[in-house]
């Protein structure tokens, strides 16, 4: 399909969106499965396709106990629940042991169910978030093998697969033990990418990573960023709560207030930022504050480090907060900090930029596509306390420019990362794939991408 993904959204693609039937495979969706990056990305994707009149069928696991239900209109999406945990062991949800034990079998069940649906009803495109597409990729491979043997795999070719490969940081080899544990996931992602008609690069900086790590040729890479719903984020802000939160977290008198929103995990680099702040304390104004929003397995080590560095009066772990509180809190601070060792697209950085905050981040993953030095924020090398210290010192020297950086950040999010625009790009991609499939069937060659 040379040049397929260079297509721009067209009026024709938009007009035919109501005719599209897109099946989505995902391990999780917000809010019924939590509020992580994958969960939010899947929810935004579904919400904005539904608003364009796309017919959606979603294969995912049952909602978590006690979680709120989906906020999508019930007539917009058909939910097909697939059991995730087949072995009742007391494993932490989405931990490496939990994923190793359950994710593969879950993906195979999803794949079989999607293939069954596609063989009895019209499906135009299957869109998979992460390894939830591995089972459907396997079904594509089986059909391709049957066709090569001359057998009749089905009455019609299975619809094309679009893969959004969340979790490319799992290809990092920084931690040997983790690299070994993630080996099955890397193999699964490569196999899924091999069967996909298109693989989504959620940032320009990830195009090379996908080509190299997933072995995907350039003509099958479609660059469509992860994004945020700017209007939705604006609605979450409660002006009446800004003053209350500033007083609650002792920001009203703080000459410098910084915030990070992240899972409390080692790869988020919060321990690196603590070391950098300790080295810079002579430059920081008396009474500065850094609030960390999030929960995770690193909470105890981080609390110990805060105490050892003598930063207890300045740094506070707030735990997880609801979206409304997070967005309102961002209205009352000065700087957003993303010190990750490695990162994906970082929706947290986009949300901060939508709140007109300058961002200090590490140059990893998709962050350089958003945090543009001297324009929307400041970049530092990942995993380097001295580099992060120097970047923060440089940011303090340019504090007079922070308001302008925040304004430019908001403009950038609205222009390039707002789902109101991104939905057009997905519709154009789906329309192009549907047209390519129709041409392949007319020519009688079976079409599609053979599994390698």
N, C-alpha and C positions, 0 to 999 in steps of 0.2 A: 504494500500500500504506500508507494512512494509519495511523499508530500501530503499525505492524508491529514496529518496533525498540524499542518500549517494553515488549515482552513480557519477563516474567521466566522463568528456567528453571523448567520444571514437571516433575513426576514422569513425565508422559506423554512429554515431550521426551527425558528421560533413558532411559526404557524402550525407546524406538524407536531409540536411537543405533546399536545393532548392525545395524539395517537400512540405515543410511545408507552410500552410496557417495560419497565426496568425492574429487574429482580436484584435485591441488595442482600449480600451475605456479610454479616458482621458478628463478631463475638459479643459486642456490647453497644448500647446506645444510651445516651443521657436522656432523661434522668433515671430511667428504670434500672440502669446498671452502674450508677455512679457518675462522676463528673470529671474523669480524666481526659487527656487529649484525644484519644481514639473515640471515646464516648461522645465528646462534644463535636468532633469532626463529623461523625456519622449522623448525629442529630441535625446539624446544620445542612448537610447534604440532603437528607430526607425532607426537611422542612421546605427548602427552597425549590426542590423539584416538585413537591406537592403543590406549592403555590403556582407553579407554571402549568398545572394540569396533567403532569405525568402520572400514569398509573403505576403504583408501587406495590411490590410484594416483598416483604422483609423476612428473611430467615435469620433468627437469632435465638439466644437462650431465653428461658422464662425470666420474668422480672425477679430481682432480688427481694427477699422477704422484707417487708416494711418500706421498700423504696416507693417513691411516688410513681404514678402511672405515666405513660407517654403523654406529652402535651400536644401531640399532633391530632388533627381532627380525625375521628374514627372512620369517616368515609373516605379519607385520603390515602390510607395505607391498609393493606391486608397483612396482618402479623401471622407468621408461621413459626411457632415455638418449637425448638429442637433441644432435647435434654443435653446439658453440658457435662455434668459430673455423672459418670457411670459407676464410679467406685466411691462409696461413702467414707472417705478418710478425712480426718480433721486437719486439712492443709489450709494455710492462709490463701485466701482468694487471690488468684492471678500471680501467685509466687511461681518461681521456676519449677519446683516439684509439681505444683498443681497444674501448670501448663503442660509439662512433659507427660503427665499421666492422662490428661483429659482433652487437650486441645486437638490432637490429631484425630481421635475418634469422633469428636464433635464435628470437625471439618468434613470428615468422610460422610457422616450422616447428613449434613447440610448439602453436600455435593450430590448425593443420590437423590435427595428430595427435590433439588432444583432441576436435575436432569429429567426426573419423572414429570415434573410440571411442564417443562419445556417441550416434552414429547407429546403432550396432550392439549396444550394451549399455546397461544402465540406469546412468545417472549422475545423482545428485540435485543436486549443487552442484559448481561449479568455483571453487576459491579460488586467487587469484593473488597472489603476493608481488611487488609492484613491477611493472616493465614486462614481466615475463614473461607477463603477461596480455594484452598489446597484440594479439597475433595472434589469440587467442580472441575478443577484443572485435571484431576485424575480421570474424571468421566470423559472429558474432551480427548485425553490421550487414548482411552479405551476405544472410543468411537473412531478416532483416526487410525488406530491399529486395525480395527475391523474393516475399515474401508480399504486399507492397503492390501489386506488379505482377500479382498473381493467379496467380503460378506456384507450383509445389509445391516448397518449399525442402527438405523432408525429411519423413519419416513422423511426426516429432514435433518440437516446438520444442526447440531446444538448451537445456540446463539453465542456470539462472541463474548469473551471475558475481558473486562476492564479491571485491572488490579491497582489498588492504591496501597503500596507496600509500607504501611506504618511500621515503625520500629526498626528502621535501617541502622539505628545505633547498635542493634544487636550484632552487627557485623564487626563492631569494634573489637580489637584484640588486646586492649589495654590491660584487662584483667584475665589472666590465663584460665583460672577456674571458671569464670563466667563464660569465657569463649568456648570452653569445652561443653559446658551445660547448654549453651545456645546452639551448638552444632546441628541438632535436628531441625531447629527452626530455620537456620540458614539454608539447609538443604531443601526444606519445604518451600521457602520463599522463592528460591531459584527455580524449582520445578513449576511453581505456580506462574512465575513470570514467563517461563518458556512457553506455557500454553496460552498466555494472554495475547489478545489482539492489540491491546494498548496498556502501557504501564505508566501510571501517573507519577511525575516528578513534582513534588509539592513546593519546590523552590528551584531556581536556576542552578544554584550551587549543588543540587542533588542529581542533576542530569549525569554528570560524570560518575558519581557513585553508583547509580543504577546501571549504567552501561558496564562498569567495571565489576561491581559486586554481584549483580544479578545477571550479567552477560546478556543484556538486552540491546539490540541494534538501535541506532539513533532514530530510524523511521518508525519504531514502535513506542517511542517515548513521547508522551504528551505532557507538557508543563502547565499545570493548573494549580495554583497555590492552595494550601489550606487557608481558610479565612474566618472572618467573624461577621456577625450580623450587627452592623453599627447601630441601627435603629433599636434593636432589642437591647443592646448594651446601654444605650442612652435611657431606655425606659426603666432599667434596673436601678438607676441612681435615684436615691431619695434625698433631695436637698435638705429636708428637715432632720436627717440623720447625720449629716456631715459634721456639724458642730458637736453632736453627742459622741461620735466616734473619735473625733480629735481629742476630746476631753477624756474619754475612757482610756485611750491608749497614750495619754500624756504627750500629745502632739501640739497642743495649743501653744505651749511655750518653747517647743523645740526649734532651734534655728536651722536644723537640717533633718528632714524626715525621709527615710528611704523604705521601700517595701520590696519584698520578693514573694511571689506566689508559686509554690512548687511542692511536689511530693518530697518528703524528707528521706531522700535516698542519696547514696554516695555520689552517683553520677551527676547530681544537681550542683555539685561544687560549693555547697554552702560552707563547708569546712574551710575551703580555700578562701572564700570571702571573709570569713572570720579572721583568718591569719592576716589577710591584707589589711583589714580594718585595725587590727591590733598594731601593726607596723606604722599605720598612718595616724594614730590617735593624736599625735602632736599637731597635726594639720587640721583635724576636725574640730568644729566649734563646740564649745562646752554645752553639754546637754543634747547632743545629736542622738537620733533614734534610728534603729533598723528593725522593722517588723517583718516577721517571716510567717506567711500564711500557708498552712498545709500540715499534713500528718504523714507518718511513715516510720519505717524501721530505724531511721537514724536519729530519732528524737533524743534518746538517752545520750548517745555520744556527743550530739550537738550541745545539749545542756551542760554536759561535763566540760566541753571545750570552752563554752561561754564563761563558766565559772573559773576555769584555769587561766584564761586570758584577762580576767577582771573586767568583763564587758557586761556584767549582769544589769547595770543601770541603763545600758544603751540598747541592748539587743533583747527582743522578746519573741518567743515562739507562741503564736496565737492559736495553733491548731487549725483544723479545717473550718471554714466559714461558708455560709450560703452565698450564692452568686450576688444577691442583692447587697449583702454586707461588703463583699469584696469590691464591687464596682463603686459603692459609695465611699469606701475607705480610700480608693485611689484618687478620689476628688480632693482629698485633704493632705496629700503628701507631695514631695518635691522631685523624687527620682525613683525609677524602677530599676532593680538590679537582677540580672540573669547570669549567674556565674558558672553555668553548666560546664562539665567536662566534655560532654557530647550531648547533642540535642537534635530533635527533629525540626519541626517548623516553629514551635513555640507559640501556641495560641495565647499564652500568658503575656508575651511581649506585645502581640497585636492588641490585646485588650488594654494594656497600659497605654499604648500609643493612641488608641481610640479615646482614652481619657486625657489626651494631650500631655502626657508625661514624657520627658526625655528618658532614654533607656541606656544604661551601662550594661553591656553584655560581653560574653566571650565569642570569639569568631569561630563558631562551630555550627554544623548543620545548616539550617536555613536562616539563622540569625543575621548574617551579613546582607541578605536580601532586604531586610527590614531596618536594621540598625545601621545607618549610614553615617560614618564618622564626619563630624562637622556639619551635619544636616539634621539628623534625627536623634543622634546620641553618640555613644563612645564604645569602641571595641577594645578588647584585651585578649591576649593569647589564653587558651583554656589550660587549666591545671597549673597556673603560674602565679603564686601569691604576689611576687614582686611586680609582674606585669599588670596584674589587676590593681595593685596599689598605685602604680604609676598612672594607670588609666583613670582611676578615681581622683588622683591628685590633679590630672589634667582637666577632668570634668569640673572640679572645684574652681580651678582657675578661670573657667568659662561660665561660671554660674549666671552671669548676666544674660547669657544666650539661651538659658534653659527654656524660657517661655516660648521663644521662637522655635527651638528644636521641637517642643511639644506640639506647636501649631503645625509644623511641617509633617510631623509623625501622623497626626490626625488626617491631614490631606492625603498622605501616602496610603493610609489604610482605606480611605474612601475610594481612592482611584484604582488601587490594585488588589486589595485584600477583602473587599466587602462582598458578601455572598450575593447581594443583589446583582453584581457584575459576574461573579464566578459561575452562577447558574447558567448564564448564556453560553459560557465556554463548554460546560458539560453537555448542554443540549446540542451544540454544534458537533461535538465529538460523537455523541450517540447517533445523531442523524447521519454522519459520515459513515460510521460503522454499519448502520442498518442498510445504507445504500450499497456499501461494499459487499455485504452479505447477499443482498438481492441480486447483484450482478454476478456473484460467484455461483449462485444457484441457477440463474438463467443460462450461464455458460456450461453448467453441468460438471465443473471441476471439483466441486465439494468445498473449495475455498478454505479459508481459515488458517490458523497457525498450527503447524504440526508440533507435537510435544517432542522435545529434544532429549 
